[in-house]
């Protein structure tokens, strides 16, 4: 059987994940039956495994029954956003399985799976879970399928999305190779930092892409020379990978692979084992040995009430709800909405004091409330004149949702000495002015809300010489 990959994610074991190509030929009944029973030295091993552990799968290109939610009726899989698209919540981990086989060349299916992915990632971030996305064909791999047409198309579409959603890990199959790399949305490799124990410190928007080799398969793939086409987020010569088993001649050694993940609230540890199995003799000729291991740790959780929230400038009343941009900084880091926090607004439509409540997610917890004012709009002066001696008439356009105005005038251009007059009308005659003198005049609207007066911006300063 051609089982491209087998991942085991466990707390002795939580569930077993197979990344597609569960059989080499989906029409061969014996291959499906071999998942549960075989004639080898341990014929009941699979039955014992599946009787006490959940089996999760992705759909592979060898799994022909694309029109079913079940795989040839042997494995029942949910259909939460199209067939074989679903998620599993397991403590501190959420596994989100997509079906790129049905999504390729179908924009509606891709959009449906993208929306589902966004919803599930948001829920996981809110819960502080590790987010692992899984699908069959590898968009970042160390072997021969790296620039297949459909792989390139999937990489162009999904790589930026997975990075922007701050997915922690992407589990892939299809290519018969073990490889891994932390990769930016543009396809470049991430320069990861490590802690005192050598663990990778999780970086935002830098998923770890992993292809887990294969178990039970009879194929071993090699690297290929390739060129990067325009718009493809990929580096040449596999420079995006930190580890690639083809460098260790895995295609020559022809070993089987399985990976075990240990997941805690603050860390994710991967241990990958290889072994050599002689199918003719039904014998393990090279005992399982640890091939690769690493740990990813989360940044310490921070109470978001301790981060610095930049002042929000007054917002102008428009009659519609306003959502000013928030600038939250944690030391030198600028926080990202949807990754580090969510925000809700209250009283943000009418003139008055509004609030933005920030709630931490991911590496942040707690909440912080920031206040800001919604004020009247800037006044536009229509006309200013001196109709008679010692008088100036000024009129302006009515401001929305306001009935109070303040007219300020002065003989000084900088208004160092000024007089203020208030009115509820949209015009005012200034009297007892000095003849032949030049006055500077400006107008603003205001509204009393509770015990405070909220002023809009002054109009353009007008200049006039009194008769």
C-alpha positions as CSV (number, residue, x, y, z in Angstrom):
1,X,0.0,0.0,0.0
2,X,1.1,3.5,-0.7
3,X,0.4,5.4,2.6
4,X,2.3,8.6,1.9
5,X,2.6,9.7,5.5
6,X,1.6,8.7,9.0
7,X,1.7,11.3,11.8
8,X,0.9,10.3,15.3
9,X,-0.2,13.1,17.6
10,X,-0.7,11.8,21.1
11,X,-1.1,11.8,24.7
12,X,-0.7,8.1,24.5
13,X,-2.2,8.3,21.6
14,X,-4.9,10.9,21.1
15,X,-5.3,10.2,17.5
16,X,-3.5,8.9,14.4
17,X,-3.3,11.0,11.3
18,X,-2.6,9.8,7.7
19,X,-2.1,12.5,5.1
20,X,-3.8,10.8,2.2
21,X,-3.0,8.1,-0.4
22,X,-4.4,5.6,2.1
23,X,-4.1,3.1,-0.7
24,X,-2.3,3.0,-4.0
25,X,-5.5,2.1,-5.8
26,X,-8.8,3.0,-4.1
27,X,-10.6,0.3,-6.2
28,X,-8.6,-2.5,-4.7
29,X,-10.6,-3.8,-1.8
30,X,-7.7,-5.7,-0.2
31,X,-5.8,-2.5,0.2
32,X,-8.6,-0.9,2.2
33,X,-9.0,-4.1,4.3
34,X,-5.3,-4.1,4.9
35,X,-5.7,-1.0,7.1
36,X,-7.6,-3.1,9.6
37,X,-6.2,-6.6,9.1
38,X,-3.2,-8.1,7.4
39,X,-1.4,-11.4,7.1
40,X,2.0,-10.4,8.5
41,X,3.6,-11.3,11.8
42,X,1.2,-9.0,13.7
43,X,-2.2,-9.5,12.0
44,X,-4.2,-8.0,14.8
45,X,-2.0,-4.9,15.4
46,X,-4.2,-2.6,13.4
47,X,-7.4,-3.7,15.0
48,X,-5.9,-3.1,18.4
49,X,-4.7,0.3,17.3
50,X,-8.0,1.5,15.8
51,X,-10.1,0.0,18.6
52,X,-8.7,2.5,21.0
53,X,-7.5,5.5,18.9
54,X,-9.2,7.9,16.5
55,X,-8.1,7.7,12.9
56,X,-8.0,11.1,11.0
57,X,-7.1,11.3,7.3
58,X,-6.8,13.7,4.5
59,X,-7.8,12.9,0.9
60,X,-5.0,12.0,-1.4
61,X,-4.9,11.9,-5.2
62,X,-5.0,8.1,-5.1
63,X,-8.2,8.2,-3.1
64,X,-10.6,8.2,-6.0
65,X,-14.0,8.7,-4.4
66,X,-13.9,12.5,-4.4
67,X,-17.7,12.7,-4.5
68,X,-18.0,11.0,-1.1
69,X,-17.5,12.1,2.5
70,X,-16.4,8.5,3.2
71,X,-13.3,6.9,1.5
72,X,-14.7,3.9,-0.3
73,X,-16.9,3.4,2.7
74,X,-14.1,2.2,4.8
75,X,-13.3,5.4,6.7
76,X,-16.0,7.9,7.7
77,X,-14.8,11.5,7.7
78,X,-16.8,14.7,8.4
79,X,-17.7,17.2,5.7
80,X,-17.8,20.5,7.5
81,X,-17.0,22.6,4.4
82,X,-17.2,20.2,1.6
83,X,-16.2,16.5,1.8
84,X,-13.3,15.6,4.0
85,X,-12.9,19.1,5.4
86,X,-13.0,19.1,9.2
87,X,-11.2,19.9,12.4
88,X,-10.3,18.1,15.6
89,X,-9.9,19.8,19.0
90,X,-7.5,17.8,21.2
91,X,-6.7,19.8,24.3
92,X,-4.1,22.4,23.4
93,X,-4.1,21.5,19.7
94,X,-6.5,22.1,16.8
95,X,-6.0,20.0,13.6
96,X,-7.7,21.5,10.6
97,X,-7.8,19.2,7.6
98,X,-8.5,20.7,4.1
99,X,-9.2,18.9,0.9
100,X,-6.9,20.4,-1.8
101,X,-7.9,17.7,-4.2
102,X,-11.5,19.0,-4.5
103,X,-10.3,22.6,-4.2
104,X,-7.9,22.7,-7.1
105,X,-9.3,24.4,-10.2
106,X,-12.5,25.3,-8.3
107,X,-12.6,28.8,-7.0
108,X,-15.9,28.3,-5.1
109,X,-14.6,25.3,-3.2
110,X,-11.3,27.1,-2.4
111,X,-13.3,30.1,-1.1
112,X,-15.5,27.8,1.0
113,X,-12.5,26.1,2.5
114,X,-10.7,29.4,3.1
115,X,-13.7,30.7,5.0
116,X,-13.8,27.6,7.1
117,X,-10.1,27.8,7.8
118,X,-10.4,31.4,8.9
119,X,-13.3,30.6,11.3
120,X,-11.5,27.6,12.8
121,X,-8.1,29.4,13.2
122,X,-9.9,32.3,14.9
123,X,-11.5,29.9,17.4
124,X,-8.2,28.2,18.0
125,X,-6.4,31.5,18.6
126,X,-9.1,32.6,21.0
127,X,-8.7,29.3,22.9
128,X,-4.9,29.6,22.9
129,X,-4.4,26.4,20.9
130,X,-1.7,25.4,18.6
131,X,-3.0,25.6,15.1
132,X,-2.0,22.7,12.7
133,X,-3.4,22.6,9.2
134,X,-3.2,19.4,7.2
135,X,-3.7,18.4,3.5
136,X,-2.3,15.9,1.1
137,X,-0.2,17.5,-1.6
138,X,2.9,19.3,-0.3
139,X,3.2,22.9,-1.4
140,X,6.7,23.1,0.3
141,X,8.6,19.9,-0.1
142,X,12.1,18.5,-0.6
143,X,11.4,16.1,-3.5
144,X,10.2,15.7,-7.0
145,X,6.7,17.2,-6.9
146,X,7.9,20.7,-5.9
147,X,6.9,22.4,-9.2
148,X,4.0,20.3,-10.4
149,X,1.4,22.6,-12.0
150,X,-1.3,22.0,-9.4
151,X,1.2,22.3,-6.5
152,X,2.4,25.7,-7.8
153,X,-1.1,26.9,-8.0
154,X,-1.9,25.7,-4.5
155,X,1.2,27.3,-3.2
156,X,0.4,30.7,-4.7
157,X,-3.1,30.6,-3.2
158,X,-2.6,28.9,0.2
159,X,0.9,30.0,1.3
160,X,0.0,33.7,1.9
161,X,-3.2,32.7,3.6
162,X,-1.6,30.3,6.0
163,X,1.1,32.8,6.9
164,X,-1.4,35.7,7.4
165,X,-3.6,33.5,9.7
166,X,-0.5,32.7,11.8
167,X,-0.8,29.0,11.5
168,X,1.8,27.2,13.6
169,X,2.4,24.1,11.5
170,X,1.3,22.6,8.1
171,X,1.4,18.8,7.8
172,X,1.7,17.6,4.2
173,X,2.0,14.3,2.3
174,X,2.2,13.2,-1.4
175,X,6.0,13.4,-1.8
176,X,7.8,10.4,-0.3
177,X,10.4,12.4,1.6
178,X,10.9,13.8,5.1
179,X,11.5,17.5,5.2
180,X,10.7,20.6,7.2
181,X,11.2,24.4,7.2
182,X,9.8,27.6,8.7
183,X,8.6,29.7,5.8
184,X,7.5,33.3,5.3
185,X,4.5,34.1,3.1
186,X,6.9,35.0,0.2
187,X,8.5,31.6,0.3
188,X,11.7,32.6,2.0
189,X,13.1,30.7,5.0
190,X,12.6,32.1,8.5
191,X,15.7,32.8,10.6
192,X,14.4,31.2,13.8
193,X,15.8,32.0,17.2
194,X,16.2,29.4,19.9
195,X,16.0,29.5,23.7
196,X,18.6,28.2,26.2
197,X,17.4,24.6,25.6
198,X,17.7,24.9,21.8
199,X,13.9,25.0,21.2
200,X,12.6,27.2,18.4
201,X,10.8,30.3,19.7
202,X,7.5,30.5,17.8
203,X,7.5,33.5,15.4
204,X,4.2,35.1,14.1
205,X,3.2,34.4,10.5
206,X,5.9,31.8,10.0
207,X,4.3,28.4,9.7
208,X,6.5,25.2,9.9
209,X,5.9,23.2,6.8
210,X,6.5,19.5,7.3
211,X,6.4,16.5,4.9
212,X,6.6,13.4,7.0
213,X,7.9,10.7,4.7
214,X,5.8,7.6,4.4
215,X,4.9,4.4,6.2
216,X,3.9,1.3,4.3
217,X,4.8,2.7,1.0
218,X,7.1,1.3,-1.7
219,X,8.3,4.5,-3.3
220,X,11.1,6.9,-2.3
221,X,11.5,10.2,-4.2
222,X,14.5,12.2,-5.0
223,X,15.2,15.9,-5.5
224,X,14.7,17.5,-8.9
225,X,16.3,20.5,-10.5
226,X,13.7,23.3,-10.9
227,X,13.2,26.9,-11.8
228,X,10.9,29.3,-10.0
229,X,8.2,30.8,-12.2
230,X,7.1,34.4,-11.7
231,X,4.8,34.9,-8.8
232,X,5.6,31.6,-7.1
233,X,6.5,32.1,-3.4
234,X,9.4,29.7,-3.6
235,X,13.2,29.8,-3.3
236,X,15.5,27.8,-5.7
237,X,17.5,24.8,-4.7
238,X,15.3,23.9,-1.6
239,X,16.8,26.8,0.3
240,X,13.5,27.2,2.2
241,X,14.1,23.9,4.1
242,X,16.0,23.4,7.4
243,X,15.9,19.6,7.0
244,X,15.6,17.3,4.0
245,X,16.0,13.6,4.1
246,X,17.1,13.4,0.5
247,X,20.3,15.0,1.7
248,X,20.8,11.9,3.8
249,X,20.1,9.5,0.8
250,X,16.6,8.5,2.1
251,X,15.8,7.5,-1.5
252,X,18.6,5.0,-1.3
253,X,18.1,3.8,2.2
254,X,14.4,3.3,1.6
255,X,13.3,3.5,5.2
256,X,9.8,3.9,6.6
257,X,8.9,6.9,8.7
258,X,6.6,7.9,11.5
259,X,6.3,11.0,13.7
260,X,5.1,11.5,17.2
261,X,4.0,14.9,18.5
262,X,3.8,15.8,22.2
263,X,1.7,19.0,22.7
264,X,1.5,21.1,25.8
265,X,0.1,24.5,26.4
266,X,3.4,26.2,25.7
267,X,5.4,23.7,23.6
268,X,5.1,21.3,20.6
269,X,7.7,18.6,20.4
270,X,8.2,16.5,17.2
271,X,10.1,13.1,17.2
272,X,10.5,11.4,13.8
273,X,11.7,7.8,13.6
274,X,12.9,5.8,10.7
275,X,13.2,2.0,10.3
276,X,14.0,-0.4,7.5
277,X,11.4,-3.1,6.7
278,X,11.9,-6.0,4.3
279,X,8.5,-6.7,2.8
280,X,9.6,-10.1,1.3
281,X,10.8,-11.4,4.7
282,X,8.2,-9.5,6.7
283,X,11.0,-8.4,9.0
284,X,12.3,-5.1,10.4
285,X,16.0,-5.1,9.3
286,X,16.9,-1.7,10.8
287,X,15.2,-1.0,14.2
288,X,13.4,2.3,14.7
289,X,15.8,5.1,15.5
290,X,15.3,8.8,16.2
291,X,16.0,10.6,13.0
292,X,14.9,14.1,13.8
293,X,13.5,16.0,16.8
294,X,12.7,19.6,17.6
295,X,10.6,21.6,20.0
296,X,8.7,24.8,19.3
297,X,7.9,27.0,22.3
298,X,5.4,29.8,22.5
299,X,6.4,33.2,23.6
300,X,5.4,33.9,27.2
301,X,1.7,34.9,27.6
302,X,1.4,38.6,28.3
303,X,-1.5,40.4,29.9
304,X,-2.6,42.8,27.2
305,X,-3.6,45.4,29.8
306,X,0.2,46.0,30.3
307,X,0.9,46.9,26.6
308,X,1.0,50.5,25.4
309,X,-2.0,51.7,23.6
310,X,-1.4,54.8,21.5
311,X,-3.7,57.8,21.8
312,X,-6.6,57.8,19.4
313,X,-7.2,61.2,17.7
314,X,-10.7,62.6,17.8
315,X,-12.9,61.0,15.2
316,X,-15.2,63.1,13.1
317,X,-18.9,62.4,13.3
318,X,-20.3,60.9,10.0
319,X,-23.5,59.3,11.1
320,X,-21.9,55.9,10.7
321,X,-20.0,53.7,13.2
322,X,-16.3,54.6,13.3
323,X,-13.5,52.1,14.0
324,X,-10.3,54.0,14.4
325,X,-7.0,52.1,14.0
326,X,-5.4,51.0,17.2
327,X,-1.7,51.0,17.7
328,X,-0.7,48.6,20.5
329,X,2.9,48.0,21.2
330,X,4.6,45.5,23.5
331,X,8.1,46.8,24.0
332,X,9.2,47.1,20.3
333,X,6.6,44.7,18.9
334,X,3.5,46.2,17.2
335,X,0.6,43.9,17.9
336,X,-1.6,42.6,15.1
337,X,-5.4,42.5,15.2
338,X,-6.7,38.9,14.7
339,X,-3.3,37.5,15.8
340,X,-2.7,39.1,19.1
341,X,-6.0,40.6,19.9
342,X,-9.6,41.2,18.9
343,X,-11.4,44.5,19.3
344,X,-15.0,45.5,19.9
345,X,-16.4,49.1,19.8
346,X,-19.2,50.7,21.8
347,X,-21.0,54.0,21.5
348,X,-19.0,54.6,18.3
349,X,-21.6,56.2,16.1
350,X,-22.9,59.4,17.8
351,X,-21.0,62.4,19.0
352,X,-19.7,61.6,22.4
353,X,-17.1,59.4,24.1
354,X,-16.7,55.9,22.5
355,X,-14.7,52.9,23.7
356,X,-12.6,50.3,22.1
357,X,-12.2,47.1,24.2
358,X,-9.2,45.0,23.2
359,X,-9.2,41.3,24.2
360,X,-5.9,39.4,24.1
361,X,-5.6,36.1,22.0
362,X,-2.7,33.9,21.1
363,X,0.2,35.0,23.3
364,X,-1.9,37.7,25.0
365,X,-4.6,37.4,27.6
366,X,-6.8,39.8,29.5
367,X,-8.3,43.0,28.1
368,X,-7.8,46.7,27.9
369,X,-10.3,49.5,27.2
370,X,-9.3,52.6,25.3
371,X,-11.6,55.7,25.0
372,X,-11.8,58.2,22.2
373,X,-14.1,61.1,21.3
374,X,-16.4,61.5,18.3
375,X,-16.6,65.2,17.6
376,X,-18.5,67.5,15.2
377,X,-17.2,68.1,11.8
378,X,-15.2,71.0,10.6
379,X,-17.3,74.2,10.0
380,X,-17.3,75.7,6.5
381,X,-17.7,79.5,6.5
382,X,-20.0,80.6,3.6
383,X,-19.6,84.4,3.9
384,X,-18.0,87.1,5.9
385,X,-18.7,90.9,5.4
386,X,-18.7,94.2,7.1
387,X,-22.2,95.5,6.3
388,X,-21.9,98.7,8.4
389,X,-19.5,100.6,10.7
390,X,-18.1,98.6,13.6
391,X,-19.9,95.4,12.4
392,X,-18.9,92.1,10.8
393,X,-21.5,89.5,9.7
394,X,-20.3,85.9,9.4
395,X,-22.4,82.9,8.2
396,X,-21.6,79.2,7.9
397,X,-23.0,75.9,6.8
398,X,-25.0,73.9,9.3
399,X,-23.0,71.0,10.8
400,X,-24.6,67.5,11.1
401,X,-26.2,66.6,14.4
402,X,-25.1,69.9,16.0
403,X,-27.0,73.0,17.2
404,X,-24.2,75.0,19.0
405,X,-21.4,77.1,17.5
406,X,-18.6,79.2,18.8
407,X,-17.3,82.2,16.9
408,X,-13.8,83.4,17.8
409,X,-12.3,86.7,16.6
410,X,-9.2,88.7,17.3
411,X,-7.1,91.6,16.1
412,X,-4.1,89.2,16.3
413,X,-3.5,86.7,13.6
414,X,-2.4,84.2,16.2
415,X,-5.5,84.8,18.4
416,X,-3.3,85.7,21.4
417,X,-6.1,88.0,22.5
418,X,-9.5,86.9,21.4
419,X,-13.2,87.1,22.0
420,X,-15.6,84.2,21.9
421,X,-19.3,84.3,21.1
422,X,-21.7,81.4,21.2
423,X,-24.9,80.9,19.2
424,X,-27.4,78.3,18.1
425,X,-27.8,79.9,14.7
426,X,-25.7,79.6,11.6
427,X,-24.8,83.3,11.4
428,X,-23.7,85.9,13.9
429,X,-23.2,89.7,13.7
430,X,-20.1,90.9,15.6
431,X,-20.6,94.4,17.0
432,X,-18.7,97.2,18.7
433,X,-15.6,96.5,16.6
434,X,-12.9,99.0,15.9
435,X,-13.2,100.9,12.6
436,X,-10.7,100.4,9.8
437,X,-9.1,97.5,11.7
438,X,-8.5,94.0,10.4
439,X,-10.0,91.2,12.3
440,X,-9.4,87.4,12.1
441,X,-12.4,85.2,12.5
442,X,-13.0,81.4,12.8
443,X,-15.9,79.2,13.7
444,X,-16.3,75.8,15.2
445,X,-19.3,73.6,16.2
446,X,-19.7,71.9,19.6
447,X,-22.0,69.6,21.4
448,X,-22.6,69.2,25.1
449,X,-22.6,65.5,26.1
450,X,-23.1,65.0,29.8
451,X,-20.7,67.3,31.6
452,X,-18.3,67.9,28.7
453,X,-18.3,70.0,25.6
454,X,-17.0,68.3,22.5
455,X,-15.6,70.7,20.0
456,X,-15.0,70.2,16.3
457,X,-12.2,71.7,14.3
458,X,-12.2,75.4,13.6
459,X,-13.1,76.6,10.1
460,X,-10.5,78.2,7.9
461,X,-9.5,81.6,9.5
462,X,-11.1,84.4,7.7
463,X,-9.7,88.0,7.5
464,X,-11.8,91.1,7.1
465,X,-11.3,94.9,7.5
466,X,-14.1,96.6,9.4
467,X,-15.9,99.6,8.0
